[in-house]
Amino acid sequence: ISGLAQAAEFQVPQNEVYPSFPDREISRTASGPFSVGRWFAVVDRGTGKVDAATTAAQPSDVVGIALERMIPGATGRILTSGYLHRSQLSGLTGTSIPVGATVYLSDTNSGQFSLSGTRAIGTAVAQDWLAFRTP
């Protein structure tokens, strides 16, 4: 992949379950009173802080998807663009996603995803695989 992207191996001792892509990741600190769940959509709260996207957040507010659970005050990795399997999309782990389906931010569960809704976040490019890019 030389010249196309940067990647690093999994850091298994650090419980990483997704490879590091420095050109598609940011590191931020959870700001709210609640933890940000692994595979949750997150929004920027300013000065390097994020929180789970609320049910009122717009797709343009989303800075990425948390690659690890972040308790308040903890710093974690956030994927800003890429491809995620349904098992990596909170709220869709047990759901089949057909090719071409639109995936939405959940209208009822903060930070989660749905196959119906009003706020599209990406499109399935293959069976059970979402492609997304944040602004």
C-alpha positions in Angstrom: 0.0 0.0 0.0 3.0 2.2 -0.2 2.1 5.7 -1.4 -1.7 5.0 -1.1 -2.2 5.0 2.7 -0.4 4.4 6.0 -1.2 1.5 8.3 0.2 -0.1 11.4 -0.3 -3.5 12.9 -2.8 -4.2 15.7 -1.6 -3.5 19.2 -3.0 -6.6 20.8 -1.6 -5.9 24.3 -3.5 -2.6 24.1 -6.7 -4.4 23.2 -6.8 -2.9 19.7 -9.3 -4.6 17.4 -8.9 -2.3 14.5 -5.6 -1.5 12.7 -4.1 2.0 13.1 -4.5 4.2 10.0 -2.8 7.4 11.1 -4.1 9.3 8.0 -7.7 8.3 8.8 -7.7 8.6 12.6 -7.8 11.3 15.2 -7.2 11.0 19.0 -9.7 12.8 21.2 -10.8 12.9 24.9 -14.3 11.9 26.0 -15.9 15.0 27.5 -19.4 14.1 28.7 -20.7 12.6 31.9 -21.1 9.2 30.2 -18.8 6.9 28.4 -18.5 6.8 24.6 -19.2 3.3 23.5 -16.9 1.4 21.1 -18.3 1.8 17.5 -20.3 4.9 18.5 -20.6 7.9 16.2 -18.9 10.9 18.0 -19.2 14.6 17.7 -16.7 17.3 18.4 -17.2 19.3 21.6 -14.2 21.6 21.1 -10.7 21.8 22.4 -9.9 18.1 21.5 -13.0 16.7 23.2 -15.8 14.4 21.9 -19.0 12.9 23.0 -21.5 10.4 21.5 -23.6 11.9 18.8 -27.0 12.7 20.2 -30.2 11.9 18.5 -30.3 15.6 17.4 -26.8 15.6 15.9 -26.5 16.1 12.1 -24.2 13.9 10.0 -22.0 17.0 9.4 -21.4 17.2 13.2 -20.0 13.7 13.3 -16.2 13.6 13.4 -15.9 9.8 13.3 -16.5 6.5 14.9 -15.0 5.5 18.2 -12.6 2.6 17.8 -12.6 1.9 21.6 -14.7 2.6 24.6 -13.8 5.9 26.2 -14.8 6.7 29.8 -15.1 10.4 30.7 -11.7 12.1 30.6 -10.1 9.2 28.7 -8.5 9.6 25.3 -9.3 7.2 22.5 -8.9 6.6 18.7 -11.6 7.8 16.3 -11.8 6.7 12.7 -12.7 9.6 10.4 -13.2 7.7 7.2 -13.1 4.1 6.0 -15.0 0.9 5.8 -16.6 -0.8 8.8 -18.4 -4.2 9.0 -21.9 -4.3 10.6 -20.3 -5.8 13.7 -18.4 -2.5 14.1 -21.5 -0.3 13.9 -23.3 0.0 17.3 -26.9 -0.8 16.8 -26.4 -2.9 13.6 -24.4 -5.8 14.9 -27.2 -8.3 14.4 -28.6 -6.8 11.3 -27.8 -7.7 7.7 -27.0 -4.7 5.6 -27.7 -5.1 1.8 -25.4 -3.6 -0.8 -26.5 -0.1 -1.6 -28.4 0.4 1.6 -28.2 3.8 3.3 -27.1 3.7 6.9 -28.4 6.4 9.3 -27.6 7.8 12.7 -30.2 6.3 15.0 -33.1 8.6 15.7 -33.7 6.9 19.1 -30.2 5.9 20.5 -27.4 8.3 20.9 -24.2 7.3 19.0 -25.8 4.3 17.3 -26.7 3.5 13.8 -29.9 2.3 12.0 -31.1 1.2 8.6 -33.9 3.8 8.7 -34.0 7.3 9.9 -33.6 10.9 8.8 -29.8 11.5 9.0 -27.8 9.4 6.5 -24.2 8.7 7.4 -23.1 6.4 4.6 -23.8 3.6 2.1 -23.2 -0.1 2.1 -20.6 -0.8 -0.6 -20.7 -4.5 -0.1 -22.9 -6.9 1.9 -22.6 -5.8 5.5 -19.9 -3.2 4.8 -20.3 0.6 5.3 -18.2 3.2 3.6 -18.2 6.6 5.3 -16.3 9.9 5.4 -16.7 12.7 7.8 -16.5 16.3 6.8 
